[in-house]
Amino acid sequence: MTAADLPPQEHDTPHKKRGLPLILGLVLALVGGGGGFFAVSSGMLGGGTAEEPESEVPAMPEAAPASFVPLDPLVINLPPGSGRRLLRFSAQIEVAPEHAAEVESLRPRIVDVLNTYLRAVELADLEDPAALTRLRAQMLRRVQVVAGAGRVRDLLVMEFVLD
């Protein structure tokens, strides 16, 4: 028997026909995607037109004048067996310029209240990633009580390191 005597194989022809629609569909999808991108980016469909002016970035609101009172750095010994030895903390207090001298004179009391508070905080609370926000709010409230109403605007944490 020779190859000419064998009946034609029917699976060759459908295989070739099956690949043609796939390639044709891929080409049409690419052309359609490119055309859609062009139509939107040029403003023909749903996109912005070239004539639209770019919106201006609004100016930052003018901040009230502020003074910053630096606090002495604190080093807190952590309980033995905790795996950590020290907490290093430093901060600055934001005050209105007219209250800067008054708050400056209260620095020893402010450092004392922060030192006392940080020594009372549990180690698990210090290691929690979200703890700094809560601790900062608690410390700010304590500083505001010591300094008097309306004198302290904010407490800026400059260093908070567990060693």
C-alpha positions, -999 to +999 in steps of 0.1 A: +000+000+000+012+035-008+002+068+006-020+075-024-040+043-017-048+054+019-080+072+025-076+109+032-074+117+069-104+138+079-088+154+110-062+175+091-088+197+074-108+207+105-076+214+125-066+240+099-101+255+098-102+257+136-071+278+138-082+304+113-112+318+133-091+319+164-064+341+147-091+362+130-109+368+164-076+378+180-068+403+153-102+418+154-100+421+192-067+439+190-080+463+163-112+469+183-093+476+215-069+500+197-098+518+181-117+521+214-086+534+231-081+560+204-117+571+205-117+576+242-083+593+245-091+617+216-124+627+232-147+612+207-163+589+232-168+596+269-134+610+275-125+646+281-122+669+251-090+686+242-107+720+247-114+714+284-090+735+306-071+715+332-084+721+367-062+741+389-049+726+421-065+744+450-041+763+471-034+750+506-054+768+532-032+792+551-021+776+583-023+795+616+010+806+629+026+780+652+055+776+675+070+743+684+083+735+719+107+705+719+105+681+747+135+663+762+139+628+748+126+600+771+141+566+776+118+541+793+131+508+807+108+480+796+100+450+819+127+422+819+119+391+799+099+411+773+125+407+746+128+445+744+149+466+767+140+503+760+115+527+745+131+558+731+106+587+727+109+623+717+083+648+707+075+685+701+044+704+711+027+727+687+014+758+703+001+792+693+030+817+693+015+838+721+015+807+744+050+794+736+067+810+766+040+797+790+042+761+776+080+763+776+079+770+813+058+739+819+081+715+801+092+697+833+056+689+842+048+678+806+078+655+805+068+641+839+033+633+828+045+617+796+071+597+814+046+585+839+021+576+812+046+557+790+058+537+820+023+525+827+015+514+792+016+476+786+043+463+763+017+446+741+001+480+735+035+495+725+041+467+699+007+470+682+011+487+648-019+509+654-009+518+689+010+550+681-022+567+670-040+558+703-009+566+724-004+599+707-041+609+714-037+599+751-005+618+755-019+649+738-049+649+761-026+647+791-003+675+778-034+697+772-046+691+808-011+701+822-007+732+799-042+745+803-071+748+779-065+761+744-027+764+747-015+731+730-027+723+695-009+691+688+018+666+699+042+657+671+060+624+678+096+627+665+109+593+677+092+562+690+116+533+690+115+500+708+150+486+713 
